[in-house]
Amino acid sequence: MIIERTKSEIIFRLPYDLNVDDLQDLTNLFEYKEITKKSKASQKDVDMLVKEIKKGRWEKTKQQLI
């Protein structure tokens, strides 16, 4: 593996036989970090949002089951 830094980017050179699923996981992590780097949300904000989403999902599921 070779990591190269240029003026505008970082380049990873990986072996061809690398597991593509592992590479996708790494790509997802980098994408997540890029998206969230400017976020001002706290963990408490995230937890509250997840709780609200789950609550709404359960209400919809209950209505479908009735």
C-alpha positions in Angstrom: 0.0 0.0 0.0 1.3 3.5 -0.9 -0.2 6.7 0.4 0.7 9.8 -1.5 -0.1 13.4 -0.6 -0.3 16.1 -3.4 -1.2 19.7 -3.1 -5.0 19.0 -3.4 -5.5 15.4 -2.5 -4.4 12.2 -0.8 -4.0 9.1 -3.0 -4.1 5.6 -1.7 -2.6 2.9 -4.0 -3.9 -0.5 -3.0 -3.2 -4.0 -4.3 -5.6 -5.2 -7.0 -6.7 -8.2 -5.0 -7.9 -6.2 -2.0 -11.4 -7.3 -0.8 -13.8 -4.8 -2.4 -16.3 -5.0 0.5 -13.5 -3.8 2.8 -12.7 -1.0 0.5 -16.4 0.0 0.3 -16.5 0.1 4.2 -13.5 2.4 4.2 -15.0 4.6 1.5 -18.2 4.8 3.5 -16.2 5.9 6.5 -14.4 8.7 4.6 -17.7 9.8 3.1 -19.3 10.0 6.5 -16.4 12.0 7.9 -16.6 14.4 4.9 -20.3 14.9 5.3 -20.3 15.4 9.1 -17.1 17.5 9.5 -19.0 20.8 9.6 -21.9 19.5 11.6 -22.6 21.3 14.9 -25.0 18.6 16.1 -24.2 17.1 19.5 -24.6 13.4 20.3 -27.7 14.4 22.4 -29.2 16.0 19.2 -28.5 12.9 17.2 -30.0 10.6 19.9 -33.2 12.7 20.1 -33.5 12.7 16.3 -33.1 8.9 16.2 -35.7 8.5 18.9 -38.2 10.7 17.0 -37.6 8.7 13.8 -38.1 5.4 15.5 -41.2 6.6 17.2 -42.7 7.7 13.8 -41.7 4.4 12.2 -43.4 2.4 15.0 -46.6 4.4 14.6 -46.7 3.8 10.9 -46.1 0.1 11.4 -48.8 -0.2 14.0 -51.3 1.4 11.5 -50.3 -1.1 8.8 -50.8 -4.0 11.2 -54.3 -3.0 12.2 
